[in-house]
Amino acid sequence: MKKIDRNIAIAILFSYIYIMNAIINAFNAQKKLIFANEGRLLKKAFFGLLILSLAFQGGEFGNIIRNSIIDAYIQVSVFVGFTLFVFIGLDSLTKFDVKIFLSKTQKIHVPIASLLGAIPGCGGAIIVVTQYIQGRISFGSLVAVLTATMGDAAFLILAIEPSTGFLIFLLGIVAGSTTGYLIDMFHGTNYMLPNLKMNVQFEKIKKTFVSNFNIFWIILFIPGFFLGILTAFQIEFISDIYNTLFVLVGSGGAILSIFMWSLNPLSDFQCSTDKSRGYLSRVVDTTNFVTTWVISGFLIFEIFMYFTTIDLKIFFDLWMPFVPLVAILFGFLPGCGPQVVVATFYLNGYIPLSAELGNAISNDGDALFPAIALAPKAAVLATLYSAIPALIVAYTYFYIFET
C-alpha cells in the first residue's frame, strides 16, 4: 500500500471518532436492542479504532501492519465469508425445530447434543444450553455440547483446512458423546438440573445501522474471493493493475469489516444465531466478527515479531510439550474471539495441530455466556469437565504424531 499522507490519516481518524460518537448516542437514545449496552459497544468501537489507527502508521511498521491486514482479508476472511454463506444459508432454509426434536428423543440427548455442538458457529450449542437451563436435558448433555462445540473458530478452520475441520468435528462428537455418557453414569441424569424457565430471545430487528453498508461489503467481497482463490493456488499476475486491485480490495474489505463490526450494536452470537434477521445481514455481521479477530491474531504476531528478537516458531518448538496445555487454558475463556486467534496461530504454522485440537475441545464459544449467567456452578463445572477429554485428545495426538 502506498504511503498515506499523515494529514489525511488524521482526518480519517477524527471522522471515524465523530461518526462513532454520533452512532453510539443514537443507539443509546433509542435503547431498542436487548443485548446492546453502552459499555460493550464503546469497547468494540475503541478496539476497532485501535486497529485502524495502526493501519495509518508510517514507515516499515506501518507497511507491516497494512500488509498483515490485507493478507488476513484475502487469505482468510473471504473464505470464512463463503463458508458462512453456505452454512447460514442452510440454516435459514431449514424449518427444523430443535426444541420439539429434543423433547421426542430423550434417550439419545447426549449424542444429539454433541452433533448440535459440532455444527460450525454457536447456534446449536446455545439451543442445547438453553434447554439444559430449562431442565429438559441432563448435565451430561451440557458437558457433551460444550465439549463438541468449537464456536466461530470452526468457520476459520473449515474455510482454510476443510480436512482438518472435519477431523476436529469428528473428534469433538466422539469426545463429547463419550464424556457426556460417562458424566450421566457417574452423576445421574438429574444432577445439577436447574429449575429456571428461560429462553434466549432477541428483539425482532432485521436491520441495524451497519446493514446500510452491506452492498459495499458485497462489492469488495466478490473480487476479494476470486483474489483469495488465486492466492490460495499461488497464481500471481505481474502487473500494476493486479497489484493495485489486490491492495485496494484487501485493505478496503478489511477496514470496512472492522468498521461495521465495531459499530454493530448486536451481540456477536446474536449476529449468527438470530433467525429473525435477514440472511445477508447474518452472514456479513458474523464474517466481520471473525475477520476482526483474525486480523487481531495476525497483528499480535507481527507486532510481537517487530519489537522483539524472539522467533515464535523456535520458542514454541522449545516449549512444545506445554503448548497444547496453554491452548486448552485459552479455551476456558468465554466467547469466540480468543479461540479465533488460537486457530489463526495454528493455520500460520506457529502451534501444532495437537494444540488446536485441545483448544477446540476445551473451548465453549458463545454458548457459555447464557450458562454462566443463569447456571454459573453448572457452567464452571461443565467447562472443567471438558478439559479432561481435551487433555486426553491433545496429548494422545501429540505423543503419537508430533514427537
N, C-alpha and C positions, 0 to 999 in steps of 0.2 A: 504494500500500500504506500502511495506517495506520502511524503511528509506533510502533515496538516498544519496550517498556519495557527499559531497559538491564540491569536485574537478570535479566529473562527471557532477554535475549540472552546474557548471561554464562553463565547456567545451561545454555543450549543448547550454547554453545561448549565448556564443560567436559565436558558429557555426550558430545559428539562426540569430544573428545580421549580420554575414558575408553574409549568403545566402540572407537575406532581402535586404541588401545594393546592392548586385550584381543584384538581380531581379529588384529592383527599377531603377537602372542605365540602365538596358537592356530595360525596358519599356519606360523610358524617351528618350532613343536613337531612338527607333522605332517610337514613337508617332503615334500609329495606332488607338487607341481607342478613340471614340468621347467623352465619359464621364469619361475617366481615366485622372486624373491630379495628379501632384506630391504631392500637399498638402494633398489631400484626402487619397491617397494610403499610404503616410507616417504616417498619423494619424492612419489608420487601422493597419498598421504594428506595431506601438508602443503600440497600445491598446492590440493587440494580445500578444506582448512581455510582457506587464504588467501582463496579466492573467497567462501566462505560468511561469513567474518568481515567482508568488505567489505559484504555484504548487510545486516549488522546495524548499520551506522553510522547516526548520526543526522543531522539537518539536510538541507540541499539536496544535499550529496554523497551521502548515503545514499539519498535518493529517486532520484537519477540512476542509481545502481548498481542499485537494485531494479527500476526501470523498464527498464533495459537487459537485465537477466536475464529479465524477463517477456517482453519483445519478442523476445529471442533464442529463447526456447522456443516461443512462439505463432507467430511469423512464419517460423521456420526449422526448429527441431528436429522438430516434429510431421510436417512434410513429408519430412524426412530419414527419420524412422521409417517412414512409409508406403512410401517408395521402397525401404527395406531389406526390409520385409515382402514386397514384390513380388520383388526380385532374389534375396534369400536363399531365398525360397520356391521359386523356380525352380531355384536351385542345390541345394536339399535334395531336390527331387523327381526330379531327373535322375540317371540311373545312368551317365552318360557318363564313361569312363575316359580322361583326357587323356594319361596316360603311354603307354598302348597306341596311342592315335591318333598321337602324335608318332613312335613307332617305325615306323609304317607310312607316314608322309608326309614322309620326309626331304628330298625335293626342294623342298618348299614350307614349310620350317620358318620362314623369315623372316616371311612374311605371317601364318602361323598364330600366331607369337609376338606379332606386332603386334595381332592380333584378341584374343588372350587378355589382353594388357596393357590393351587398351581397355575390358575388362569393368570396371564400377564396383567399387571395392574393390581389394584386393591379392591375392586368391586366385589368379587366373590368372597374374599376374606372378610370384608366389612359386613356382608349379609350374614355370614356364619357367626361372627362376633355378636351381632345384634340378636340373633336367635338364641345364643347362649345367655345373653343378658336377660332375655325374657323367660329363661328357664326351660327352653324347648329342646336343647341338646346337652350332652354331657360335657364335663370338664375335659375328658379325653378328646372330644371332638374339637374343643377350643385349642388344646395343645396341638392337635393334628393340623388345623388350618394355619396356625401361627408358624408351625414348622415347615409346612409346604410352601407358604407364600414367599415371594421374592419382591413383591411390590413393583413399582415402575422401573426399577433397575432391570427387570426381565425384558422390557422392550428394547433396552440398550443391548443386552447380550444377544437377544434373538435377532436383532437387526444386523449386527456385525458378525456374530458367530452362531448361526442358527443351530448347528450340530451341538455345540456346547450348551446352548439354551435348552434344547430338548433333553440333553443329558441331565441338566440341573432339574428340569421339571420332573423327570422320571425318578431321580434320586429323592427329590422333595416329597413326591407322592408316596414312595415306599417308606421313607423315614417317618413321614407324618402319620401314615396309617399304622405302622408298627408301634410307634411311640404312643399314639392315641389309644390303641387297644391295650397296651401294657398299663397305661395310666388308669384306664377304666377297670382293668382286672385288679390292680393294686388298691385303688381308692374306692371303686364302686361308681356306678353311673350317676348317683345323686350327690357326689362330692362337690362342695362349694357352689351349688346351684343358687343363683340369686333369686330374689322374689320381686325383682323390678319389672315394670312394664314400660318398655322404651322402644321407640322407633327412631332411626336416623332419617329425618325428613328434611327436605330442602324447600325453601320458598320457590314457587314456580316462576323462575326468571330465566328466560331463554337467551337473553342478550345482555351484555354489560357494555360499559364504555369501550373496552378494548375490542369488542366484536366489530366495531366500525373499521378496524384495521385488517380484518380477515382477508379482504380482497387483495390488499397489498402483500399480505403474508403468502397467499397462494401464488401471486405473480413472481415472488422470489423463490418460493419452494419448488416450482416446476423446473426451471432451469437448474436450480441447485441440486435437485435429484439426479438429473442427467449428468451434471458435472461430478456428482458423487459416484455414479456408476463408472464414468471414465477414470476417475481417480482410483477406484477400487481395482479396476483391471489394469492400472498403471499405463493408461493411454494418455499421452500428453501431446498437445499441438504447440509447436514453437511459433507463436505469433503474438503480436502485441494485443490484438483483439481478444484472443483467448485469455491471455493473462489479465487484461483489464476486466473482462467478464467474470473471471474467477474471483478476483479481488472484490468487485462491486457486489456480486451476488453473495459471496461468503460473508463479507463484513456487513452488508445490508441486512441479510437474513438473520445473522446473529444479533445485531443491535436491535432490530425490530422485535425479535423473540424476547430479549431481555426487557425491553421497554414494555411490551404487552404483559409479560409476567409480573413485573414489578408494580404495575398499576391495576392489576386484576384483583377485585375485592373478594372473589370467591376463594374458599379454602382449596388447597391443592388437590385433596382427594375428592372434593365435590366436582372439580373440573371434569374428571373422567367417569365418575360413578352416578351422577345425577342424570337419569334418562329423560327428565323433563326438558332438558336443554337440547339445542339443536346439534345434529351430528357433526357439522363442520366446527362449531364452537368447541365441542368436547375434544375433538382431535387437535385443533390449534392450541387450545389452552394447556392441554396435557403435554403436547410437544414442547411448548415454551417452557414449562416447568422442568422437564428433563433436560432441555437444551441449556438452561441456566446452570444446572448443576454439573452437566458435562463440561461446560466452559469453565466452571469453577475448578473442576478436577484438573483440567489442562493447565489452568493458571497457577494452581497451587504447586504443581510440579515444576513449571517453567520458572516461576519466581524463586522457588527454593534453589533450583539449579543455578540461577543467575547470581544470587547473593551468597552462595556457598561453593565450596570446592568438593563437596561430597557427591559421589556418584551413587544415586539411589539404587541402581541395579546391583552394584557391588555391595552396598550396605544391606540390601535385602538378602543377597546371596550369603553374606556372612552370618546373618541372623535368621536364616531360613527356617529353622525349627520353630521359631516364635512368631513368624509372620501369620500362619493360619490362626493362631490364638488371638493375635491383635485384630485380625479381620472379624473373628467371631465376637469379640468385645464391641467392635464397631456396630455389629448387628443389633446390639442391645439398644442403640439409640433410636428413639421413635421417629417415624417418618421415613421418606424415601430418599431425601437429599443426600445424606451421608453414604447411603448404600450405592447410589449412582456414582459417587466419587470413587468408592472401592472398585466398582465394576470398570470404571474408566482406567484405573491403575492396572487392572488385570488385562484389559484389552490393549494397553500400550506396552505390555510385557514387563511390568515392574514388580508384580506379585504373581505367584504361581496359581495354577488352577485350584489347588487344594485350599488356598486362602479364599478364593472366590466361592468355592463350594461351601466352606464353613460359614461365610458371611451370608450366602443365600439361604441357608437353612436356619441360621440363628436370627436373621432379621425378620421383623413382623410388618414392615411397611406402615401405611397409614391406618391399618386395621387396629393397631394398638391404642390409638387415641380414644375411641369410644369405650374400649375396655378399661383403660386407666381411669377415665372419668367416672364410670359407673360401677365398676367392679375392680378396684385397684389391687386388692390382695390376690384375686384370681389372675389378673393380668400379669403381675410381677412373677407369681409362681409359674404360670404357663411359659413366660419368657425364659425363666431359669431352666425349666424342663427342656425347652427347645435347644438349649446349649449342649445337652447330652448327645443327641444324635449328630449335632453339628461337629462336636469334637471327634466323635467316632468316625464319621464320614470323611472329614477333612484330613485327619491324621492317618486313617487307613489308606486313602489315596496318596498322601504324602510319602508314606514309607514304602508303598508298593511301586509307585510310578515316578517319584521325584527324588529318590535317594539312591 
